Amino acid sequence: MNEASSAPQVGEPYPLSTLRHSVAHLMASAVQNLYPGVKFGFGPAIEHGFYYDFDLPEPLVEKDLKRIEKEMRRIAKKTPELQCAEYGRETARTRLLERNQDFKVEGLESIPQGEAITFWSHGDWEDLCEGPHIDRLNRNFHFKLQSLAGAYWRGDESRPMLQRIYGTAFWEKEELTAHLAWLEEVKQRDHRRLGAELDLFSTHEVAGAGFVFWHPRLGVVRREIEDFWWGLHTERGYEPIYTPHVGREDLFGISGHIENYGEMMYAPMEIDGMPYRVKPMNCPGHILIYQNRGRSYRELPLRWAELGTVYRYERSGTLHGMLRVRGFTQDDSHIFCTPEQLAGEIAGVLELVVTILTAFGYEYTAYLATRPDEHTIGSDEIWDKAMAALSDGARQAGIELEVDEGGGTFYGPKIDFKVKDALGREWQNSTVQCDFNLPERFDLTYTDSDGKPKRPIMVHRAILGSFERFVGGLIEHFGGRFPFWLAPEQIALIPIREEQADTCRAYAQELRAAGLRVRCMDDPGHMNKKIKLAQHDQVPFMGIVGEREAQDGTLALRRRGTREQEVLGLAEFLAAVTRLRDSRSLELELQ
């Protein structure tokens, strides 16, 4: 932690984002002093701090951050005043070319004609920037440079790779201290670290980046979620369907995916002289099943569900463990209904979303995402009807909506849910989309009560979003400590001596017969080593069996995260953990 000045100024008249943007400028000026010839990219404030991108004559390493911080403190004391000057376009270009700032010249060209062109400076350093900034760099604030990363210029893999420095800044020292502690907790909960440590999943370059391999322990978690998911859907009248992973390109032309989503689709493959594509979404396949025969109003609504794997191209620089991948399984469902049924069906979907999210302990916020500015299909009238139906369904379900202007898909508006995890971070999650357009494009009809053909309305919805992203987020939400019903191994049975191994094996057999997942640690070895291993693997309950427990038909129970033990009879323990499993409680309390 570093104080910008020993002569604090009174008051904090600027927003935190303004402070952070100003500290990014301070950092850039320090980099220029230490590394002559540097070229500057962009340096914005972001949610938890700031960054700046540099084209440097030499690669930076972590230890260089301390050196840059020291120079930042020196500059803040020597030339604290931040000033703004406005220039004409040609004067601005000349100033940038004189300093050999190619990236900034490109940034200048992206400023629309007629908008002000401003440079912000302190001392002899200046930057093309619209601001705003604080007035003086010797105000009392606290900052920390945190990490280095690579970043393609403007996110384009065909452009130069720049070096990015991340940092953060706060007005109060206590806030910075708390934030750094929070970041350490984020690091400890990183699903990639826990995935390797707990043997949950892996990715492999030989198989291609962005494809997740689920190991047996995480496969158990996924199966439990799938069973829970299917049970809820069966109760609500959903029927399972399955569709192919590839289809002729014509199908995705009719759906509009090639036109509006083509950059996210993989290149066509040739089969029997015809172009085929791997599917980026499941909806065209569901439409074909609907279209396979005539439909009557008496059949509607149709609620079809599929755990369907899809494939989308993501830039390699954006891939991130299980959270950003190229192949993933969506919990996809589509509802075909009449206009009169639409609001009620949306309300039913929203109720199901709330049931599932709360089962995992998530708080949530729901957003109504409206029509994007470009690349959409359908008339304004159709979009207005769709948004009205979503709002009406939300009212029926008792869910308040915030507005996400322009956040809809190309074929319709939607309701998005963002969940808040145990660390207070928001994750994009469930989505419910109202679609009048695809039924039109595929000419879907049903025969109404008057004998005339009518157009059904289609509701797209994914509650978990994708299993990869949802479970990756769960790993971080729970910090690898899954609740009992989800835990890969629910109970570890540990004999104190080898003489009690037979008792542990008998206990394990009885517990497994009740459908519980048990690790019987009956191999030769010291009890304390086995306890340590079970703790490492985050097993919720350890049952320790010594001579007395073997004689009495009991076990000494230890919960995850505690050293305390209580002695329970096996039958009592079995009944209690069965209730705990069936309740899907997030706690480890036995009733």
N, C-alpha and C positions, 0 to 999 in steps of 0.2 A: 504494500500500500504506500502511496506516495502523495505527499502534500504538494500542491502546485505552488504555494507561496507561504512564507513565514509571516507575511503581512496581510492577514485576512481582511476582506471587505465585508461590510455589514449587509445582510439581506440576501435573499435568493429570488430576484425578480424574474428569472427566466425558467421556462419549462426544462425538464430533465433532458428532453430530446435536443434542445438548443445547446445545453451544456455539452452533451456528448458529441454533437457535430463540431462544436468549437474545439474540443479536445482532439478530435480526429485531425483537424487542421494543425493543431499544435504538434501532434505526432508526425504529420507529414513534413512540417518544417524541420523537425529534428532529424528525420531521415535524410532530408536534402543536405543538411549540414554534415552529416556523417558519411553519406554516400554520394559524392558529387556525380552528376550525370544521370541521376534517377529520373525516370519519367512517371508521371502520376496518372492513375486511373480515376476512380470515384471513391469518395470517402463519406458515406452516409451514416447517420444514426440509425440503429436498428432496435429491436424490441428490448434487448438486455444490454445494449452498449453501443459500439460503433466498430467500423473497420475502415481500412483504406487499402487500395490495391496499388502496387508499385511494380514497375519494370526496372529491376536493379542490375548493376553490373556484376554482382556476386550474390550467391544464395545466402539467405539469412538462416541462422540457427537460433534455438531457444535462448541461449545465453546472450544474444544480441539485444533482447528485449530490455534487459536491465540497463544496458548502455544507452539505448534510445530513451528510456524513462529519465535517466540522469540528464540527458541533453534537453529533454522537454522541460524539466524543472528550471534549468538554466535560462532557457529562452523565455519562460513565463515571467521570470524576475526581470530580465533585461529589456524585453520589448513586449510589454503586456497589452498594449492597446490594439484592439481589432477595429479596422476601418474598412469602409465600403466605397468603391468608386465605380461609376457607370461609364462604359465606352461604346463607341459605334462598332459595328461588326468588323470592319476592316482594321480598325485600331486594335481591337481585341485579338484578331487573328495575328497581326504583326507581333504583338506582345508575346503570344504563345509560341510562334515560330522562332522568335529570338531566343527563347529558352528551350527550343527543341522538344516541345511538349506535343507530340503527335496525337496522343490519345485525347488531350484536351481540345485540340483543333477539331477532332471528330465530334467531341461533345458540343463544341460551339456550333457546328453545322446542324446539330439536331434541335437547336433553339429556334422556335418558329419566328418568322419575320414579324417585326413589330413588338416583340417582347423585349424587356430590358435585359441588357447584358452587363452583369456586374462581376467585379473582382473583389474579393476580401483579402486583406493583408494584415500582417503584423511584422514589424521590422522590415527586412528586405525580402520577405517571402510573401507571395501572393498566389491566389488560386481562383480560377473561374468557378464561381459559385453563386447561387441565388440566395444563400443564407436561409434563415437568420442565424445570428451568432450572438454570444454574450459580448459585453463591451470591453472587458478586460480579462486577461488570462491570469492575473494575480488575485482574483477572487478566491475565497476559501472553498476549495472543492478537493475531492480525492479520486484518484484514478489508479488503474492497474492495466498493464498490457498483458494479455492472457495467452495467446497462441498464434501460430503461423499456419497458413494453408495456401494451397494453390487455387487460382481462379482464372478461368478463361476470360479474356476481355469480352465484356458484354454477354457472358454466358455461352459464347459460341465456340465450339470445339475446334473450328477451323481458324480461330484467331489466336494471338499469342497468349501463352500462359503467364500470368502475373503472380507476384507474391502478395499475399493478403495478411495483414496484421489485424488481429481482433483485440479489442480492449473494452473497458467499461469505465464509467465515471459516475459519481454520486456527489450530492452536496454534503451529506453527512458521512462521517467516518464509520459510524455504526451501521449505516445502510450498506456500505461497501463490504464491511466485514460479514454481515448477514448474507449478502448476495454471493460472496465467495464460498461461504459454507454451503449455501444452496447448490452452487455449481459442483461442489465436491460430492454432494448427495446425488446429483444428476449423473456424475461420472460413475459413481458406485452402482447406480441402477441401470446403466447403459445395457440394453438388451444384447448387444454384441459381446460385451465382456461377460455377462451372465450366461449367454448362450454357450460360450466356450467353457466357462468354469463349471456349469451344471450339465454339460453335455446335452444341449437341447436342440441345436440346429447348426447347419454349416452351409457355406457357399463354396463353389469350386470353380476356379478359372478354366479348368479343362472342360467343364460343362457349360461355361458361359456365365458372364457376370449377370447378376440380377435374378437368379433362380435359386430358390431356397430348398434345402434338403432337411426334412423333418426327421430328427432322430427319435428312437423309440420313446424316450421320456417325454418329449414334447408331443409326440404322436398321441400319447394318452390324453394329454390336455385337450388336444384338438378333438379327439373322439368324444370326450365328455361334453364339450361345447356343442358338437354336432347333435348328440343325442338330446341334449336340453333344447336345442333349437328346433329339431324335428318334432319333439313332443309338443311344444307350444304351437307349432304350425298345424299339426294334425288336429289339435283341439279346436282350432279356428277355421277348419274346413279347407286347408291348403292340400293340394295333391302334388306328389313328386313327379317331375319329368326330367329327362336327360337328353342333351343335344350334342351333336358332333363338335369337335374342336376346330374343324376346318370346313370351309364352304366355298362355292364358286364366287368369284369376284362380283358377278352380277348381283348376288344377294345383297352385298354391302353397298353396291351402287344404288339399288332401290331404297335401302334404308337411309341413305345419305351419309353413311360413315366415311366412304372414300372421299367424298367432296368436303365434308366438314371435319373429319377426324383422321384424314389420310396420313398426316405426319406422325401420328402415333401408331400406325399399323405397320406390320412387317411386309416386306416386299413380296409380290406374288410368287407362287411356285406353279410349275406347269404340271398338270395331270391330264393325260389323254388329250393333249394339245390345247387345254383350256386353262386360264389363270385361276388359281385358288388362293385363298387367304386364310391364315389362322385367325380365329375370331377375336376381336377386341372387346366385344360385349355379347351377352347371351340373348338379348331381346329379339334379334331377327329369327333365331331358331324357335323361340316360343311363338312368334307370330306365324311361322310356317305350320306349327301344330294346330293352331287355331284355324288356319286357312284350309286345313286338310279336308274338311267337310262342312256342310251347312250347319249353322248355329241358330238356335231359337232363343227368344227372350226368356223362356222358361229355364234355360241352362245358366243364365247369368245371375250373379257374378261367377266367373271362373277364376279361381285362385291357384296359380301354378308356381311351384317352388323348385329351384335347382341350386345345388352347390356346384356351380359351373366354373371351370378354370378358363381364364382368358389371358391374352398375351398382348402387351402394349410396349411400344418402344419408348424407353426412357434414356436420356443421355447418361453416359457412363459417370459423369461428374455428379449426377443427382442421386445415384443409387446409394442406398443406406440400409444395410442389414436386411431386416424383414419389413422395414417401414416404407421403402421405396424400391420396388422390384419390377421385373419385366414379365413375370408369369405369376398369377395369383388366382385364388379361388374366391369368387364372390358368393355371398349368400343371397342369390338373386331370386326375386319373385316378380311375377307380373299378374295383374288383375285386369280382366276384361269385363266391363260393366256397362250398364245403361246410364244416361245422364242423371236419371232420378236416383240411382244408387251411388253415384260418385262421392258425394260428401260423406256419406255413411261409411263407405269403404276406406276413404282416407282417414276418417276418425278411428276406424278399427286398426289400421296400420300404425297410426301414431300411438295408440294405446299399447300395441305390441312392442313398439320401439321403447317406450318408457319401462315396460315390464322387463325387457332384456337388459337395458342399460343399468337399471337400479339393481339387478341381480349381481352385477359385478362391482357395485359400490361407486358408480360414476354419477357425479352431478353433470347437468347438461344445460345447454342453451339452444333453442331452436330458432332458425333463421329462414325467412321467406326470400329465396333468391329469384330476382326478377330477370327480365329479358336482357341478354348482352347487347352491346351496341352493333355487333356485326356477326356474320357467319351463323345466321339462324334461319329456320324454315317455319312457314306458317304465317297467317295474317295476324294483325293486331287484335282483331276480334277473337280469334282462337286463343291467343295468349291471355287476353283479359278474362275469358271464361275459365281458363285453367287456373289463373291466380285466384279468382273468386272462389273456385271449388276448394283449393288448398286452404284458403283462409277460413272458409266455412267449416271444413273438416277439423281444423285446429280448434275452432270455437267449440265444436261438439265434444272434442276430446279434452277441453279445458287447458289447452296449451297456448301460452303467450308466444307470439312471434316477433322477433326483431327483423329488420329489413336488410338484405344484402343486395344493394343495387347492382344490377348487371351480372349477378352471380349464377344465373340459370344456364342450362345446357343449350345446345343448338336446337333441340327439338321441343323444349318446353321449360316452364318454371319448375321450381322444386322447393321442398323444405329440407334444409340441412340441419343436422344436430352436431354440435361441438361438445365434446365431453371434457371434463376437467379431472386430471389424474391426481394422485396422492401428493404430487409436488406442485400442484396448482397450474400445470401447463394445460393448454387447450389442444385437443386433437380433433381434426375433421373426422366424422364418423358416419352415422346413419344418414340416408337420403331417401326422400319420397318424391317422385317426379310424376307430374300429371301430363299426359301426352295425348293431344288430339291429332298430332301430325302423322305419326307412323301408321295408325289405322287408315288415314287418308292415302298415304303413299302406297300401301299394300292393298288398298281397296277392300278392307275388312268390313263384313256386314253380319247382321243377325236379322232373323225374321221377327218383327214385332207382333204384338197382339192383334193389330189390324191387318196382318198378312203382308205388310210392306217391308222392304229391306231398310234397315237403319244402320248407322255407323256406331260401333262400340267405342268406348273410351278406354284408354289403356293407362294403368298406373304402374310405373316402374318403382321398385323399392329394394334397397339393400340395407339391412339393419346393422350387421357387423361391418359392412363395407367390403373388406376382404379378410380372409382368415389370417393371411400373413401380417398385414398391418395391425389388425385387431389384437392378435396374440402377441406380436412384438410389443405393442403398447401395454398389454397386460403384464408382461414380464417386468416392464419398468414400473408400472402402477403398483404391483405387489413386491417389487424388488426381488423377484425370484422366489418369494415365499407365498406360493399359491395357497388359497384356502383349501380346507380338507377335501371338499368334493372334487376339486380339480387337480390336486397334488399328484405328480407322477407316481410316487410311492407314498402311501398314506400312513403306514405303520412300519416301524423297524423293530424286530424282535431280537434281543441281544442276551445271550446266556452269559452269566458271570463266569462260569467255568464250563469246560467241555461236557461235564456230566449233565448239564441242563440243556444241551443241544437238542436231545430227543423231545423234551417238553416244548421247546420253541418250535420245532417242526410240527408237532401236533397242534399247537396253538395256531400256527400259520395255516394249516389245512382247514381248521374250523373257520377262521376269519375269511379266508379266500372263498370258502363255500358260500359265504354271505355276500360275495361280490366285492370284497375289499382288496385293495392292492397292498401286498405285504412283502417286505424284504426280510427274509429269515437269515440273519447274520450268524450262521452256525459253523462257519469256517474256523479253523484254528487261529487263534490270535488273541491279543489282550483286549479286555472289555473296553477300556478307556479309548483305545484306538478306534474301535467300532463306534463308540458314542461320538467321537470327533468326526468320523466320516458321515454318520447320519446327520449331524448338525450341519456339516458342510453342504450336504445335498438337500437341506431344508425339508427334511421329513417331518411332518407335523407332530407325530407321536412316536416316542420310543417306549417299548415295553421291555423292562429289564427283568430277567428271570434268574433268581438264585436258588439255593437249596430249599429255603423255606417256601418261596413262591411255587416251586415245582411240587412240593408236598401238598400245598393248600389249594392248588389250582388258581393261583392269582398271578399278578404281575405288578411290578413297580413302575408306574406310569410317569413319564416326563414329557412335558409339552415343549414344542419348539420355542427356543428363546428363553427358557427358564432352567434353573437347576433343581427346583423343588420337585419332589416325588410324592405320589400318593399310591397306596396299594388298593387295587381293585380286583375283584373276581373276574375271571375271563367272561362269564356270561353277562355280568353287569357291564363290563367294558364293551362287549360286542353290541349289546342293546343300545348303549349310549352313542357309540360311533356310527351305528347304523342310522339313528335319528339325526345325528349331525350331518351325515352325508345327504340324507333325503331332504333335509331342510335347506341345503345349499347355503348354509350360514357362512359369513365371511370371518367369523370368530372361531376360536378353538375351545369354546366353553362346552363342556359335556353336561347334559341335562338328565 
